[in-house]
Amino acid sequence: MTNEQLAEKGRRAAEAFGEFVGPALEASRTDYMEALTKLAANEPWNSDKIVKLSIAMRVIDKVAEQMKLAMANGAEASRQMQRAREIAELSPAKRRWL
């Protein structure tokens, strides 16, 4: 992918994460944690359910991690494009020093 594509992808990811995905993941994480806590207190012998809830929480964390990675990659691509523009605006004499 080009830097422009990465930057755009990161921008879209940040927008979606902030408005839709992030709040949904956080609500789900809270619900699963509440269910896990209740289950561990009331049915500690039911390890199958505890494992399933734990896996669901790990999936939520992985989705959030991938979204944050896309945002970070986009931010880095934007910084690289900005740096390239700044270098292009320098005089040839100043560019030689880089």
Secondary structure, DSSP 8 states (H G I E B T S, - for coil): --HHHHHHHHHHHHHHIIIIIHHHHHHHHHHHHHHHHHHHHH-TT-HHHHHHHHHHHHHHHHHHHHHHHHHHHHHHHHHHHHHHHHHHHS-HHHHHT-
